[in-house]
Structure formats: C-alpha cells, structure tokens
C-alpha cells in the first residue's frame, strides 16, 4: 500500500512513489495507491473512545477504510513532502490516525523501550 501525501499527482514525490509501485509490481506484488487529496477524512474529535474500543467510533470515512487496508497490507509506504509552514489538513488527519494504528502494532508499545530499541523497529 502506498499513501501519497503530495498535492501534486505529477510532482517528484508522485514520480518516486510510481517507481516504487512499478518495482513492487514487477516482483508480483499488488499495490494500492492512495492520494490524500482524494480522501474524505473527518477530523478527530478527541473523544478517546478508540483507546478502549480499539477503533474509531465516528461515522466511517476514508481514514477508517485505509486503516482496514493497512491491517491487511504487508507494508505501507508514505510519500510526504516536508513542509515547514503549512501542512494540509487531510494529510495531517491521516498521519495522526495511522500513527495510532502503527503504535498499537509496535512490539515496543508500553515497554519503556529506549531510543536504541525503538530504532530497531
């Protein structure tokens, strides 16, 4: 699965991700490409229900669909431009949601692991 966080579908990030997709497909992998600008993602309300229920309780949108796809994927690649002044909202929402998902899958979650151990993830 590839998540393209660039607003430019023909920009450098998109070109780089396209090469990654082509290489993966050459090796027989099926690759799903997502563009954050095409997604409908509602902002988190901060209700924290996801911490006890293990999933978002808000009305389903693209972020929840992507989280389900990530659970089934062997790997997820993020292509994101580094912006110092402005970060598009859809991309920020998606990163925040998927970060929580990735944290939950981490074998170091709640272990008190130091930076060296976390770097080996």
N, CA, C and O atoms as a MOPAC input file, in Angstrom:
PM7 MOZYME 1SCF
protein

 N      0.85300 1    -1.17100 1     0.00000 1
 C      0.00000 1     0.00000 1     0.00000 1
 C      0.89500 1     1.22800 1     0.00000 1
 O      1.86200 1     1.30300 1     0.75800 1
 N      0.56700 1     2.19100 1    -0.85700 1
 C      1.31800 1     3.44100 1    -0.93200 1
 C      0.35000 1     4.59200 1    -0.67700 1
 O     -0.70800 1     4.68500 1    -1.29800 1
 N      0.73600 1     5.46500 1     0.24900 1
 C     -0.06000 1     6.64700 1     0.55100 1
 C      0.73300 1     7.86400 1     0.08300 1
 O      1.80900 1     8.15900 1     0.60300 1
 N      0.18400 1     8.56000 1    -0.90400 1
 C      0.83400 1     9.72800 1    -1.47300 1
 C      0.26600 1    10.98100 1    -0.81100 1
 O     -0.88600 1    11.35000 1    -1.04100 1
 N      1.08500 1    11.62800 1     0.01100 1
 C      0.65900 1    12.82600 1     0.71600 1
 C      0.96500 1    14.11100 1    -0.02300 1
 O      0.74800 1    15.20000 1     0.51000 1
 N      1.46500 1    14.00300 1    -1.23800 1
 C      1.76900 1    15.19700 1    -2.02100 1
 C      0.52200 1    15.70600 1    -2.73700 1
 O     -0.26100 1    14.90700 1    -3.25100 1
 N      0.32800 1    17.01200 1    -2.77500 1
 C     -0.82300 1    17.55000 1    -3.50300 1
 C     -0.63700 1    17.50500 1    -5.02300 1
 O     -1.58600 1    17.74300 1    -5.77000 1
 N      0.57200 1    17.20300 1    -5.47700 1
 C      0.86000 1    17.19700 1    -6.91200 1
 C      0.95600 1    15.76500 1    -7.42900 1
 O      1.90500 1    15.04700 1    -7.11300 1
 N     -0.02300 1    15.35600 1    -8.21900 1
 C     -0.05000 1    13.97800 1    -8.72900 1
 C      1.04800 1    13.68800 1    -9.74700 1
 O      1.30600 1    12.52500 1   -10.05600 1
 N      1.69800 1    14.72600 1   -10.27300 1
 C      2.78800 1    14.51800 1   -11.21600 1
 C      4.09900 1    15.10700 1   -10.69600 1
 O      5.05500 1    15.26900 1   -11.45300 1
 N      4.13700 1    15.42400 1    -9.41600 1
 C      5.33200 1    16.00300 1    -8.80100 1
 C      6.39700 1    14.95200 1    -8.50900 1
 O      6.23200 1    13.77900 1    -8.84400 1
 N      7.48700 1    15.38100 1    -7.88500 1
 C      8.61600 1    14.49000 1    -7.62400 1
 C      8.26100 1    13.34700 1    -6.67300 1
 O      8.68400 1    12.21100 1    -6.89100 1
 N      7.49400 1    13.63200 1    -5.62600 1
 C      7.08400 1    12.57500 1    -4.69000 1
 C      6.25700 1    11.53800 1    -5.44100 1
 O      6.46700 1    10.33600 1    -5.27800 1
 N      5.32600 1    11.99500 1    -6.25400 1
 C      4.48200 1    11.07700 1    -7.02600 1
 C      5.31300 1    10.23500 1    -7.99100 1
 O      5.05700 1     9.04300 1    -8.15900 1
 N      6.29700 1    10.85100 1    -8.61800 1
 C      7.17200 1    10.11100 1    -9.53700 1
 C      7.96500 1     9.04800 1    -8.78700 1
 O      8.09900 1     7.91900 1    -9.25900 1
 N      8.49100 1     9.41100 1    -7.61500 1
 C      9.26100 1     8.46900 1    -6.81200 1
 C      8.38200 1     7.28300 1    -6.37700 1
 O      8.79900 1     6.12700 1    -6.45800 1
 N      7.16700 1     7.58800 1    -5.91800 1
 C      6.25500 1     6.53000 1    -5.49100 1
 C      5.82900 1     5.65500 1    -6.67100 1
 O      5.62300 1     4.45100 1    -6.51700 1
 N      5.69900 1     6.26500 1    -7.84000 1
 C      5.37400 1     5.50000 1    -9.04100 1
 C      6.45100 1     4.48000 1    -9.36900 1
 O      6.14800 1     3.35700 1    -9.77200 1
 N      7.71100 1     4.86900 1    -9.19600 1
 C      8.82400 1     3.93800 1    -9.43100 1
 C      8.76600 1     2.79200 1    -8.41700 1
 O      8.98000 1     1.63200 1    -8.77000 1
 N      8.47800 1     3.12400 1    -7.16400 1
 C      8.36400 1     2.07900 1    -6.13300 1
 C      7.22900 1     1.11100 1    -6.46900 1
 O      7.35800 1    -0.10300 1    -6.30500 1
 N      6.13200 1     1.66700 1    -6.93400 1
 C      4.98100 1     0.83200 1    -7.30800 1
 C      5.34700 1    -0.10700 1    -8.45600 1
 O      5.06000 1    -1.30300 1    -8.40400 1
 N      5.98200 1     0.44400 1    -9.49300 1
 C      6.37800 1    -0.36500 1   -10.64400 1
 C      7.30900 1    -1.49800 1   -10.23200 1
 O      7.15400 1    -2.62900 1   -10.69200 1
 N      8.27800 1    -1.19900 1    -9.36600 1
 C      9.21800 1    -2.22400 1    -8.91500 1
 C      8.51400 1    -3.32100 1    -8.11900 1
 O      8.79700 1    -4.50600 1    -8.29600 1
 N      7.60800 1    -2.92200 1    -7.25200 1
 C      6.86600 1    -3.91200 1    -6.45400 1
 C      6.01000 1    -4.79500 1    -7.36200 1
 O      5.93700 1    -6.00900 1    -7.16800 1
 N      5.36800 1    -4.18200 1    -8.34900 1
 C      4.51800 1    -4.94700 1    -9.26400 1
 C      5.35300 1    -5.87700 1   -10.15300 1
 O      4.88700 1    -6.95400 1   -10.52700 1
 N      6.58400 1    -5.46900 1   -10.49100 1
 C      7.47600 1    -6.34000 1   -11.26200 1
 C      7.78600 1    -7.62300 1   -10.49600 1
 O      8.01700 1    -8.67700 1   -11.08800 1
 N      7.78700 1    -7.51300 1    -9.16700 1
 C      8.08900 1    -8.66500 1    -8.31300 1
 C      6.82000 1    -9.41500 1    -7.89200 1
 O      6.86100 1   -10.26600 1    -7.00400 1
 N      5.70500 1    -9.09200 1    -8.53300 1
 C      4.46900 1    -9.83000 1    -8.29700 1
 C      3.59300 1    -9.31200 1    -7.16800 1
 O      2.60400 1    -9.95300 1    -6.81100 1
 N      3.93400 1    -8.17500 1    -6.60600 1
 C      3.11600 1    -7.61100 1    -5.52800 1
 C      1.95500 1    -6.80600 1    -6.09100 1
 O      2.07400 1    -6.18200 1    -7.14600 1
 N      0.84200 1    -6.82200 1    -5.38700 1
 C     -0.29700 1    -5.98200 1    -5.71800 1
 C     -0.16900 1    -4.71200 1    -4.88200 1
 O     -0.00300 1    -4.77400 1    -3.66400 1
 N     -0.24800 1    -3.57400 1    -5.53900 1
 C     -0.04100 1    -2.31000 1    -4.83700 1
 C     -1.25700 1    -1.41100 1    -5.00900 1
 O     -1.72300 1    -1.18200 1    -6.12500 1
 N     -1.76000 1    -0.90900 1    -3.90000 1
 C     -2.86900 1     0.05300 1    -3.89600 1
 C     -2.26900 1     1.43200 1    -3.62900 1
 O     -1.54800 1     1.61400 1    -2.64800 1
 N     -2.56100 1     2.40200 1    -4.49300 1
 C     -2.04600 1     3.76700 1    -4.33300 1
 C     -3.17800 1     4.66800 1    -3.87500 1
 O     -4.24900 1     4.68800 1    -4.48200 1
 N     -2.94100 1     5.41700 1    -2.80100 1
 C     -3.91700 1     6.37300 1    -2.27300 1
 C     -3.32800 1     7.77100 1    -2.33100 1
 O     -2.14800 1     7.96900 1    -2.04000 1
 N     -4.14600 1     8.73100 1    -2.70400 1
 C     -3.74700 1    10.13700 1    -2.70600 1
 C     -4.53300 1    10.84200 1    -1.60300 1
 O     -5.76400 1    10.82800 1    -1.61100 1
 N     -3.83600 1    11.44900 1    -0.67000 1
 C     -4.53400 1    12.06800 1     0.45900 1
 C     -5.49500 1    13.16800 1     0.01000 1
 O     -6.51600 1    13.39600 1     0.65900 1
 N     -5.18000 1    13.85000 1    -1.09000 1
 C     -6.08000 1    14.91400 1    -1.56300 1
 C     -7.40400 1    14.37900 1    -2.08300 1
 O     -8.37300 1    15.13300 1    -2.17800 1
 N     -7.47000 1    13.09500 1    -2.42300 1
 C     -8.70400 1    12.49300 1    -2.92100 1
 C     -9.56300 1    11.90000 1    -1.80700 1
 O    -10.68500 1    11.45600 1    -2.05300 1
 N     -9.04100 1    11.89200 1    -0.59300 1
 C     -9.72500 1    11.22800 1     0.51200 1
 C    -10.68600 1    12.15300 1     1.24300 1
 O    -10.47400 1    13.36400 1     1.31700 1
 N    -11.74000 1    11.56400 1     1.77700 1
 C    -12.66400 1    12.29500 1     2.64900 1
 C    -12.36800 1    11.83000 1     4.06300 1
 O    -12.71800 1    10.71600 1     4.45400 1
 N    -11.71700 1    12.69800 1     4.82400 1
 C    -11.30100 1    12.36500 1     6.18300 1
 C    -11.83700 1    13.42400 1     7.13800 1
 O    -11.55300 1    14.61300 1     6.99700 1
 N    -12.60600 1    12.97200 1     8.10000 1
 C    -13.16100 1    13.87700 1     9.09900 1
 C    -12.17100 1    14.01000 1    10.25900 1
 O    -11.47700 1    13.04800 1    10.58900 1
 N    -12.10100 1    15.16800 1    10.86600 1
 C    -11.14000 1    15.35200 1    11.95500 1
 C    -11.51900 1    14.55600 1    13.20500 1
 O    -12.69000 1    14.28000 1    13.46500 1
 N    -10.50400 1    14.20400 1    13.95200 1
 C    -10.68900 1    13.52600 1    15.23100 1
 C    -11.34200 1    14.50300 1    16.20500 1
 O    -10.99900 1    15.68500 1    16.23500 1
 N    -12.28300 1    14.00100 1    16.99700 1
 C    -12.96200 1    14.85500 1    17.97500 1
 C    -12.29400 1    14.79000 1    19.34700 1
 O    -12.65100 1    15.54100 1    20.25500 1
 N    -11.32700 1    13.89300 1    19.49000 1
 C    -10.62800 1    13.77100 1    20.76100 1
 C    -11.43100 1    13.04700 1    21.83400 1
 O    -11.16600 1    13.22000 1    23.02300 1
 N    -12.40600 1    12.24200 1    21.43200 1
 C    -13.26300 1    11.55500 1    22.40900 1
 C    -12.51800 1    10.43000 1    23.12800 1
 O    -12.93700 1    10.00200 1    24.20400 1
 N    -11.43400 1     9.95400 1    22.55200 1
 C    -10.57600 1     8.90400 1    23.10600 1
 C    -11.24200 1     7.52800 1    23.18200 1
 O    -10.68500 1     6.62000 1    23.80000 1
 N    -12.40600 1     7.35000 1    22.57800 1
 C    -13.07400 1     6.04700 1    22.59000 1
 C    -12.21900 1     4.99200 1    21.88800 1
 O    -12.31600 1     3.80800 1    22.21100 1
 N    -11.38700 1     5.40500 1    20.93600 1
 C    -10.54900 1     4.45800 1    20.20400 1
 C     -9.56300 1     3.74200 1    21.12800 1
 O     -9.15400 1     2.61600 1    20.84600 1
 N     -9.18800 1     4.38000 1    22.20800 1
 C     -8.22500 1     3.75900 1    23.12400 1
 C     -8.82000 1     2.56400 1    23.85200 1
 O     -8.11000 1     1.60000 1    24.14000 1
 N    -10.08400 1     2.61300 1    24.14500 1
 C    -10.70800 1     1.48600 1    24.84900 1
 C    -11.37600 1     0.50800 1    23.89000 1
 O    -11.42300 1    -0.69100 1    24.16400 1
 N    -11.88900 1     1.00500 1    22.77200 1
 C    -12.59900 1     0.13800 1    21.82000 1
 C    -11.69600 1    -0.41400 1    20.73200 1
 O    -12.06500 1    -1.36900 1    20.04700 1
 N    -10.50400 1     0.18100 1    20.56300 1
 C     -9.57700 1    -0.29900 1    19.54500 1
 C     -9.90400 1     0.14800 1    18.13800 1
 O     -9.25500 1    -0.29200 1    17.18900 1
 N    -10.89700 1     1.01300 1    17.97800 1
 C    -11.24800 1     1.54500 1    16.66600 1
 C    -11.98100 1     2.87100 1    16.85300 1
 O    -12.45800 1     3.18600 1    17.94300 1
 N    -12.05700 1     3.62700 1    15.78300 1
 C    -12.74600 1     4.91100 1    15.82100 1
 C    -14.25700 1     4.67500 1    15.86300 1
 O    -14.77400 1     3.80100 1    15.16700 1
 N    -14.95000 1     5.45100 1    16.67300 1
 C    -16.40200 1     5.27900 1    16.81000 1
 C    -17.18300 1     6.29900 1    15.98300 1
 O    -18.41400 1     6.28400 1    15.98000 1
 N    -16.47500 1     7.18200 1    15.28200 1
 C    -17.15400 1     8.16900 1    14.44600 1
 C    -17.69500 1     7.50000 1    13.17800 1
 O    -17.33000 1     6.36800 1    12.86200 1
 N    -18.56000 1     8.20300 1    12.46300 1
 C    -19.09500 1     7.70200 1    11.19900 1
 C    -17.93500 1     7.36600 1    10.27000 1
 O    -16.97500 1     8.12800 1    10.16300 1
 N    -18.02900 1     6.22300 1     9.60300 1
 C    -16.91600 1     5.76300 1     8.77800 1
 C    -16.62200 1     6.72900 1     7.63100 1
 O    -17.52500 1     7.22300 1     6.95500 1
 N    -15.33900 1     6.97400 1     7.44000 1
 C    -14.87100 1     7.78900 1     6.32600 1
 C    -13.66900 1     7.07100 1     5.71300 1
 O    -13.40500 1     5.91400 1     6.03800 1
 N    -12.94200 1     7.75300 1     4.82900 1
 C    -11.81800 1     7.10800 1     4.14500 1
 C    -10.69800 1     6.70800 1     5.09500 1
 O     -9.99300 1     5.73500 1     4.82800 1
 N    -10.51600 1     7.43000 1     6.19100 1
 C     -9.42700 1     7.08500 1     7.11200 1
 C     -9.64700 1     5.69800 1     7.70200 1
 O     -8.69600 1     4.92700 1     7.83300 1
 N    -10.86300 1     5.37500 1     8.05400 1
 C    -11.14300 1     4.06000 1     8.62400 1
 C    -11.00200 1     2.96200 1     7.56600 1
 O    -10.56000 1     1.85300 1     7.86400 1
 N    -11.38000 1     3.28300 1     6.34600 1
 C    -11.20100 1     2.33000 1     5.24700 1
 C     -9.71100 1     2.05700 1     5.02200 1
 O     -9.31000 1     0.91500 1     4.79300 1
 N     -8.90200 1     3.10900 1     5.08900 1
 C     -7.46400 1     2.95500 1     4.89700 1
 C     -6.84600 1     2.17300 1     6.04800 1
 O     -5.95800 1     1.35000 1     5.82600 1
 N     -7.29700 1     2.41500 1     7.26400 1
 C     -6.77600 1     1.65300 1     8.40200 1
 C     -7.05000 1     0.16200 1     8.22500 1
 O     -6.19500 1    -0.66400 1     8.54300 1
 N     -8.22400 1    -0.18800 1     7.72600 1
 C     -8.54300 1    -1.60200 1     7.47100 1
 C     -7.61000 1    -2.16900 1     6.40200 1
 O     -7.14100 1    -3.30100 1     6.51800 1
 N     -7.34600 1    -1.38200 1     5.36800 1
 C     -6.44500 1    -1.83200 1     4.31000 1
 C     -5.02800 1    -2.01700 1     4.84800 1
 O     -4.32800 1    -2.95500 1     4.46500 1
 N     -4.61100 1    -1.11200 1     5.74100 1
 C     -3.27700 1    -1.21600 1     6.33100 1
 C     -3.14100 1    -2.48600 1     7.16400 1
 O     -2.07700 1    -3.10400 1     7.18600 1
 N     -4.20200 1    -2.87300 1     7.84000 1
 C     -4.15500 1    -4.08600 1     8.65000 1
 C     -3.93100 1    -5.31700 1     7.77900 1
 O     -3.34700 1    -6.30100 1     8.23100 1
 N     -4.38700 1    -5.26500 1     6.54800 1
 C     -4.24500 1    -6.39800 1     5.63500 1
 C     -2.96800 1    -6.31400 1     4.79100 1
 O     -2.54800 1    -7.31100 1     4.20400 1
 N     -2.36200 1    -5.14900 1     4.73100 1
 C     -1.19000 1    -4.94700 1     3.88100 1
 C      0.07300 1    -5.52500 1     4.52600 1
 O      0.20600 1    -5.55500 1     5.74900 1
 N      0.98700 1    -5.97700 1     3.68200 1
 C      2.28500 1    -6.43800 1     4.16200 1
 C      3.18700 1    -5.25400 1     4.50800 1
 O      4.05200 1    -5.35800 1     5.37700 1
 N      2.98000 1    -4.13500 1     3.82400 1
 C      3.80100 1    -2.94300 1     4.05900 1
 C      3.01800 1    -1.70700 1     3.64800 1
 O      2.12600 1    -1.76800 1     2.80200 1
 N      3.36600 1    -0.59300 1     4.26000 1
 C      2.78500 1     0.69600 1     3.89900 1
 C      3.91500 1     1.67800 1     3.66200 1
 O      4.81300 1     1.82100 1     4.49100 1
 N      3.86500 1     2.35200 1     2.52400 1
 C      4.85800 1     3.37800 1     2.18900 1
 C      4.15000 1     4.71800 1     2.18700 1
 O      3.10600 1     4.87400 1     1.55400 1
 N      4.71400 1     5.68200 1     2.89200 1
 C      4.19300 1     7.04800 1     2.90700 1
 C      5.12200 1     7.91300 1     2.05500 1
 O      6.34100 1     7.85900 1     2.21400 1
 N      4.55400 1     8.70100 1     1.16600 1
 C      5.31600 1     9.67900 1     0.40500 1
 C      4.81300 1    11.05400 1     0.79700 1
 O      3.70300 1    11.44700 1     0.43700 1
 N      5.63700 1    11.78500 1     1.54000 1
 C      5.18700 1    13.06000 1     2.10300 1
 C      6.26400 1    14.11500 1     1.90800 1
 O      7.42700 1    13.90100 1     2.24800 1
 N      5.86900 1    15.24300 1     1.36200 1
 C      6.79700 1    16.37400 1     1.24400 1
 C      7.00500 1    16.97200 1     2.62400 1
 O      6.08500 1    17.00200 1     3.44200 1
 N      8.19200 1    17.43900 1     2.87600 1
 C      8.47200 1    18.12600 1     4.13600 1
 C      8.07400 1    19.58500 1     3.98600 1
 O      8.64300 1    20.31700 1     3.17700 1
 N      7.10600 1    19.98900 1     4.76200 1
 C      6.64300 1    21.37200 1     4.73300 1
 C      6.90000 1    22.00400 1     6.10500 1
 O      6.57500 1    21.41800 1     7.13700 1
 N      7.47100 1    23.17300 1     6.10400 1
 C      7.76800 1    23.80200 1     7.38800 1
 C      6.73100 1    24.84100 1     7.77700 1
 O      6.63000 1    25.19300 1     8.95200 1
 N      5.96300 1    25.33500 1     6.82700 1
 C      4.99700 1    26.38800 1     7.12100 1
 C      3.56700 1    25.87500 1     7.14300 1
 O      2.78900 1    26.22700 1     8.03000 1
 N      3.22100 1    25.04500 1     6.17300 1
 C      1.82400 1    24.61700 1     6.02300 1
 C      1.75500 1    23.10700 1     5.83000 1
 O      2.48600 1    22.55100 1     5.01000 1
 N      0.89700 1    22.45500 1     6.56400 1
 C      0.68300 1    21.02500 1     6.43200 1
 C     -0.78700 1    20.80400 1     6.10200 1
 O     -1.63900 1    21.09900 1     6.94000 1
 N     -1.12300 1    20.29700 1     4.91400 1
 C     -2.52500 1    20.11700 1     4.54000 1
 C     -3.29700 1    19.27100 1     5.55300 1
 O     -2.77500 1    18.28500 1     6.07200 1
 N     -4.52500 1    19.65700 1     5.82700 1
 C     -5.32600 1    19.03400 1     6.88200 1
 C     -5.57700 1    17.54900 1     6.64700 1
 O     -5.45000 1    16.75800 1     7.58100 1
 N     -5.93100 1    17.14700 1     5.42900 1
 C     -6.21600 1    15.73000 1     5.17100 1
 C     -5.01400 1    14.86000 1     5.50000 1
 O     -5.14100 1    13.79200 1     6.09900 1
 N     -3.84900 1    15.33800 1     5.09800 1
 C     -2.63200 1    14.57600 1     5.35200 1
 C     -2.35900 1    14.49900 1     6.84900 1
 O     -1.98600 1    13.44200 1     7.35900 1
 N     -2.54100 1    15.60400 1     7.55200 1
 C     -2.32500 1    15.61600 1     8.99600 1
 C     -3.27300 1    14.65500 1     9.69500 1
 O     -2.84900 1    13.90200 1    10.57200 1
 N     -4.54600 1    14.66800 1     9.32300 1
 C     -5.51000 1    13.74300 1     9.93000 1
 C     -5.09800 1    12.30300 1     9.68300 1
 O     -5.12200 1    11.48100 1    10.59900 1
 N     -4.71900 1    11.99300 1     8.44700 1
 C     -4.35800 1    10.62800 1     8.10700 1
 C     -3.10600 1    10.18300 1     8.86000 1
 O     -3.05300 1     9.06200 1     9.36500 1
 N     -2.11700 1    11.04000 1     8.93500 1
 C     -0.89600 1    10.69800 1     9.66600 1
 C     -1.21500 1    10.43800 1    11.13500 1
 O     -0.72300 1     9.47100 1    11.71700 1
 N     -2.03100 1    11.28800 1    11.72900 1
 C     -2.38900 1    11.10000 1    13.13600 1
 C     -3.11700 1     9.77800 1    13.35100 1
 O     -2.82100 1     9.06500 1    14.31000 1
 N     -4.04700 1     9.44300 1    12.49100 1
 C     -4.79200 1     8.19500 1    12.63700 1
 C     -3.90700 1     6.97600 1    12.40800 1
 O     -3.97900 1     6.00500 1    13.16100 1
 N     -3.08200 1     7.02200 1    11.38300 1
 C     -2.25200 1     5.85900 1    11.09200 1
 C     -1.11900 1     5.73100 1    12.10000 1
 O     -0.64900 1     4.62200 1    12.35000 1
 N     -0.67500 1     6.82600 1    12.67900 1
 C      0.35300 1     6.75400 1    13.72500 1
 C     -0.17300 1     5.93800 1    14.89300 1
 O      0.53800 1     5.09300 1    15.43500 1
 N     -1.41100 1     6.18700 1    15.28000 1
 C     -2.00800 1     5.44500 1    16.39600 1
 C     -2.08800 1     3.96400 1    16.04600 1
 O     -1.82100 1     3.11100 1    16.89200 1
 N     -2.45300 1     3.65600 1    14.81500 1
 C     -2.51200 1     2.26200 1    14.36000 1
 C     -1.13300 1     1.62100 1    14.43100 1
 O     -0.99200 1     0.51000 1    14.94300 1
 N     -0.11100 1     2.31300 1    13.92000 1
 C      1.23800 1     1.75000 1    13.91700 1
 C      1.78500 1     1.60700 1    15.33100 1
 O      2.50500 1     0.65200 1    15.62100 1
 N      1.45300 1     2.53800 1    16.20900 1
 C      1.89300 1     2.44500 1    17.59400 1
 C      1.29500 1     1.20000 1    18.25100 1
 O      1.97600 1     0.50000 1    18.99900 1
 N      0.03600 1     0.93200 1    17.97100 1
 C     -0.63600 1    -0.23200 1    18.56300 1
 C     -0.00600 1    -1.53800 1    18.08100 1
 O      0.00000 1    -2.52400 1    18.81900 1
 N      0.52600 1    -1.56200 1    16.84700 1
 C      1.15700 1    -2.77700 1    16.30900 1
 C      2.59000 1    -2.94300 1    16.77600 1
 O      3.16200 1    -4.02200 1    16.62300 1
 N      3.18900 1    -1.89600 1    17.34400 1
 C      4.58800 1    -1.93600 1    17.73300 1
 C      4.81500 1    -2.90800 1    18.88800 1
 O      4.05500 1    -2.91800 1    19.85600 1
 N      5.86200 1    -3.72500 1    18.78200 1
 C      6.16500 1    -4.63900 1    19.87500 1
 C      6.75200 1    -3.89100 1    21.06900 1
 O      6.87600 1    -4.46300 1    22.15200 1
 N      7.11400 1    -2.62200 1    20.88900 1
 C      7.67500 1    -1.83700 1    21.97200 1
 C      6.63500 1    -0.98800 1    22.68900 1
 O      6.97200 1    -0.23800 1    23.60500 1
 N      5.37900 1    -1.09800 1    22.28100 1
 C      4.32000 1    -0.28600 1    22.87500 1
 C      4.24000 1    -0.54700 1    24.37600 1
 O      4.05000 1    -1.68400 1    24.80900 1
 N      4.38400 1     0.50600 1    25.15700 1
 C      4.24700 1     0.41200 1    26.60500 1
 C      5.37000 1    -0.32700 1    27.29000 1
 O      5.26100 1    -0.62300 1    28.48000 1
 N      6.46200 1    -0.64200 1    26.58000 1
 C      7.53600 1    -1.42300 1    27.17500 1
 C      8.58500 1    -0.54900 1    27.83900 1
 O      9.45600 1    -1.05600 1    28.54500 1
 N      8.51200 1     0.76400 1    27.62200 1
 C      9.54500 1     1.63600 1    28.17100 1
 C     10.84200 1     1.51500 1    27.40600 1
 O     11.89900 1     1.87500 1    27.92500 1
 N     10.78700 1     1.01600 1    26.18300 1
 C     11.99300 1     0.83000 1    25.37900 1
 C     12.65200 1     2.17200 1    25.12000 1
 O     11.98400 1     3.18500 1    24.91100 1
 N     13.96500 1     2.15600 1    25.13800 1
 C     14.73700 1     3.36000 1    24.86900 1
 C     14.82000 1     3.63700 1    23.38200 1
 O     14.28400 1     2.88500 1    22.56800 1
 N     15.49500 1     4.71900 1    23.03400 1
 C     15.59700 1     5.13100 1    21.63300 1
 C     16.32300 1     4.08900 1    20.78500 1
 O     15.95600 1     3.88300 1    19.62800 1
 N     17.35100 1     3.42200 1    21.33500 1
 C     18.06600 1     2.41000 1    20.56000 1
 C     17.14200 1     1.25800 1    20.18800 1
 O     17.16000 1     0.78600 1    19.05200 1
 N     16.34800 1     0.81300 1    21.12800 1
 C     15.44100 1    -0.29300 1    20.85600 1
 C     14.36600 1     0.12100 1    19.85700 1
 O     14.02200 1    -0.65000 1    18.96300 1
 N     13.84100 1     1.32000 1    20.00100 1
 C     12.80700 1     1.79200 1    19.08800 1
 C     13.35200 1     1.94900 1    17.67400 1
 O     12.62500 1     1.74600 1    16.70100 1
 N     14.62200 1     2.30700 1    17.55600 1
 C     15.23000 1     2.48700 1    16.23900 1
 C     15.31300 1     1.17200 1    15.47400 1
 O     15.36500 1     1.18200 1    14.24400 1
 N     15.32600 1     0.04000 1    16.17600 1
 C     15.40100 1    -1.28200 1    15.52400 1
 C     14.06900 1    -1.72700 1    14.95000 1
 O     14.01200 1    -2.74700 1    14.26400 1
 N     13.00300 1    -0.99600 1    15.20800 1
 C     11.68500 1    -1.35600 1    14.69200 1
 C     11.75700 1    -1.32900 1    13.20300 1
 O     10.76200 1    -1.59900 1    12.53100 1

